[in-house]
Amino acid sequence: MTPDSGKRTRRRLALVWLLCLTGSFLAVAYPLYVIRPFRAQGPQELAVALVVLRFRPAIVVICTGAALAALVWYWRVQTRIVWRLLAVAGTALVALLALAARVNVYELMFHHLDHPEFAAADRVKLDDDEKVIVVKIGDAARAYPIRSISYHHVVNDVVGQEAIVATY
Amino acid sequence: MWTRDVAGLRLTFHLAGINNQNFLMRDEETGSYWQQISGVAVSGPLKGQRLTLVESDELLFATWKAEEPSGTVLKDVQAFSAEYSPKDWDVKMRRARTVINFPEHGMKSRDLILGIQASEASRAFLYDKVVKDKLVKDHVGMEPVLLVVGADGQSVRAFRDRIPDTAGAPEFYRLAANKPGALLMDAATGSEWNFQGCATSGTAKGTCLERIPMLKDYWFDWRNYNPNTTIYGKSQ
């Protein structure tokens, strides 16, 4: 490889990293920026953020794969240790973003219930003036105390024969 | 409260985000995003699909337990119970700031309202006024509605203000004395009615009024999804 072609190859690989880093960063950061509490969401930006969220897993996998491939190639054409280490760091950053993309901060903060447990009404310790959200389906009557459902926000349940989601 | 069965699938929902302080859910099965208040999928493979509303009430525990002694109650999850809300959480939340505001007709963003959609119309009933009035006879569009406050002074239910199979307006009024199991009487049949909207005496005994879905919400949230809403309890 001539010095010039080597330089061109390294530049192209650097561009690949830059694109992967930018793509992964935007895939993680844009939805986090738009969809956050105490910020007004406009309909268009929300729609874009939700589309990004939907395709985010594929975006970060592709970017991580491309960054790794670029790293392998770069390692072969670059002999200077400083640049090699920078390349490793850049690839590691893309991989970290891929991990961050798997995190749903809302689920970390508020734990939805997929397998809720219930007790008989006369066995729970609730004050008479506690507020509850109640539902009755057929003969099955269910109450969800607001103090707990306002934390979990989402309770996937089956009442009688009907699968319902209690939300608050 | 929504059903989880839609488009031939049984969905499992997770909290996924927030949209102007009304939260978004995501289902595991298709990755679609759903708006909590409307039950509509706003993004993803099921976009446009609508969950079916499940009738529910917000009551005081004692009121509900008296009606449903065999009912079951969601247990606390011990790992998170220290973070659960205090009893007056909804009162404290009234002071929290909002990101969208609709200061029309003197309404404050976190005024508590009881929202009803019927007959292609929507109407917000100021909660404090309903509780004070104890019995509200009104219309939402062409639909006659009756809002009844329970004996506990806080629980509210909404019914269609018509007795099934009986012509004309029933003219409900609140019983002055505290009679167990009877809150209202109607002038049309002379029957007494309980908080579940069922007649416990008189010629209508055994008949129950049709329930109308009602949502207890903050004004800003209701107004955001019901831009043409009218308001009971405020001059417009």
Chai-1 contact restraints between the chains, C-beta under 6 A:
chainA,res_idxA,chainB,res_idxB,connection_type,confidence,min_distance_angstrom,max_distance_angstrom,comment,restraint_id
A,I35,B,G17,contact,1.0,0.0,6.0,A-B,restraint_1
A,P37,B,I18,contact,1.0,0.0,6.0,A-B,restraint_2
A,F38,B,V99,contact,1.0,0.0,6.0,A-B,restraint_3
A,R39,B,V99,contact,1.0,0.0,6.0,A-B,restraint_4
A,A40,B,N20,contact,1.0,0.0,6.0,A-B,restraint_5
A,A40,B,V99,contact,1.0,0.0,6.0,A-B,restraint_6
A,A40,B,I100,contact,1.0,0.0,6.0,A-B,restraint_7
A,Q41,B,N19,contact,1.0,0.0,6.0,A-B,restraint_8
A,Q41,B,N20,contact,1.0,0.0,6.0,A-B,restraint_9
A,L46,B,N19,contact,1.0,0.0,6.0,A-B,restraint_10
A,L50,B,Y33,contact,1.0,0.0,6.0,A-B,restraint_11
A,L50,B,S43,contact,1.0,0.0,6.0,A-B,restraint_12
A,R54,B,G31,contact,1.0,0.0,6.0,A-B,restraint_13
A,R54,B,G44,contact,1.0,0.0,6.0,A-B,restraint_14
A,Y106,B,L15,contact,1.0,0.0,6.0,A-B,restraint_15
A,E107,B,H14,contact,1.0,0.0,6.0,A-B,restraint_16
A,F110,B,L15,contact,1.0,0.0,6.0,A-B,restraint_17
A,H111,B,F80,contact,1.0,0.0,6.0,A-B,restraint_18
A,H112,B,H14,contact,1.0,0.0,6.0,A-B,restraint_19
A,H112,B,L15,contact,1.0,0.0,6.0,A-B,restraint_20
A,P116,B,L74,contact,1.0,0.0,6.0,A-B,restraint_21
A,E117,B,K75,contact,1.0,0.0,6.0,A-B,restraint_22
A,F118,B,T72,contact,1.0,0.0,6.0,A-B,restraint_23
A,F118,B,L74,contact,1.0,0.0,6.0,A-B,restraint_24
A,A119,B,V73,contact,1.0,0.0,6.0,A-B,restraint_25
A,A119,B,K75,contact,1.0,0.0,6.0,A-B,restraint_26
A,A121,B,K65,contact,1.0,0.0,6.0,A-B,restraint_27
A,A121,B,G71,contact,1.0,0.0,6.0,A-B,restraint_28
A,A121,B,V73,contact,1.0,0.0,6.0,A-B,restraint_29
A,V124,B,V73,contact,1.0,0.0,6.0,A-B,restraint_30
A,L126,B,F61,contact,1.0,0.0,6.0,A-B,restraint_31
A,D128,B,F61,contact,1.0,0.0,6.0,A-B,restraint_32
A,D128,B,A62,contact,1.0,0.0,6.0,A-B,restraint_33
A,D129,B,L60,contact,1.0,0.0,6.0,A-B,restraint_34
A,E130,B,F61,contact,1.0,0.0,6.0,A-B,restraint_35
A,K131,B,E58,contact,1.0,0.0,6.0,A-B,restraint_36
A,V132,B,F61,contact,1.0,0.0,6.0,A-B,restraint_37
A,V132,B,W64,contact,1.0,0.0,6.0,A-B,restraint_38
A,I133,B,S56,contact,1.0,0.0,6.0,A-B,restraint_39
A,I133,B,E58,contact,1.0,0.0,6.0,A-B,restraint_40
A,V134,B,D57,contact,1.0,0.0,6.0,A-B,restraint_41
A,V134,B,L59,contact,1.0,0.0,6.0,A-B,restraint_42
A,V134,B,W64,contact,1.0,0.0,6.0,A-B,restraint_43
A,V135,B,M1,contact,1.0,0.0,6.0,A-B,restraint_44
A,V135,B,V54,contact,1.0,0.0,6.0,A-B,restraint_45
A,V135,B,S56,contact,1.0,0.0,6.0,A-B,restraint_46
A,A141,B,E68,contact,1.0,0.0,6.0,A-B,restraint_47
A,A141,B,G71,contact,1.0,0.0,6.0,A-B,restraint_48
A,R142,B,T72,contact,1.0,0.0,6.0,A-B,restraint_49
A,A143,B,W64,contact,1.0,0.0,6.0,A-B,restraint_50
A,A143,B,G71,contact,1.0,0.0,6.0,A-B,restraint_51
A,A143,B,V73,contact,1.0,0.0,6.0,A-B,restraint_52
A,Y144,B,L74,contact,1.0,0.0,6.0,A-B,restraint_53
A,R147,B,Y84,contact,1.0,0.0,6.0,A-B,restraint_54
A,R147,B,S85,contact,1.0,0.0,6.0,A-B,restraint_55
A,S148,B,D76,contact,1.0,0.0,6.0,A-B,restraint_56
A,S148,B,Y84,contact,1.0,0.0,6.0,A-B,restraint_57
A,S150,B,S85,contact,1.0,0.0,6.0,A-B,restraint_58
A,S150,B,W89,contact,1.0,0.0,6.0,A-B,restraint_59
A,Y151,B,E83,contact,1.0,0.0,6.0,A-B,restraint_60
A,Y151,B,Y84,contact,1.0,0.0,6.0,A-B,restraint_61
A,H153,B,L15,contact,1.0,0.0,6.0,A-B,restraint_62
A,V154,B,F13,contact,1.0,0.0,6.0,A-B,restraint_63
A,V154,B,L15,contact,1.0,0.0,6.0,A-B,restraint_64
A,N156,B,T12,contact,1.0,0.0,6.0,A-B,restraint_65
A,A163,B,R4,contact,1.0,0.0,6.0,A-B,restraint_66
A,A163,B,D5,contact,1.0,0.0,6.0,A-B,restraint_67
A,A163,B,R10,contact,1.0,0.0,6.0,A-B,restraint_68
A,I164,B,T3,contact,1.0,0.0,6.0,A-B,restraint_69
A,I164,B,V54,contact,1.0,0.0,6.0,A-B,restraint_70
A,V165,B,W2,contact,1.0,0.0,6.0,A-B,restraint_71
A,V165,B,R4,contact,1.0,0.0,6.0,A-B,restraint_72
A,V165,B,F13,contact,1.0,0.0,6.0,A-B,restraint_73
A,A166,B,M1,contact,1.0,0.0,6.0,A-B,restraint_74
A,T167,B,Q36,contact,1.0,0.0,6.0,A-B,restraint_75
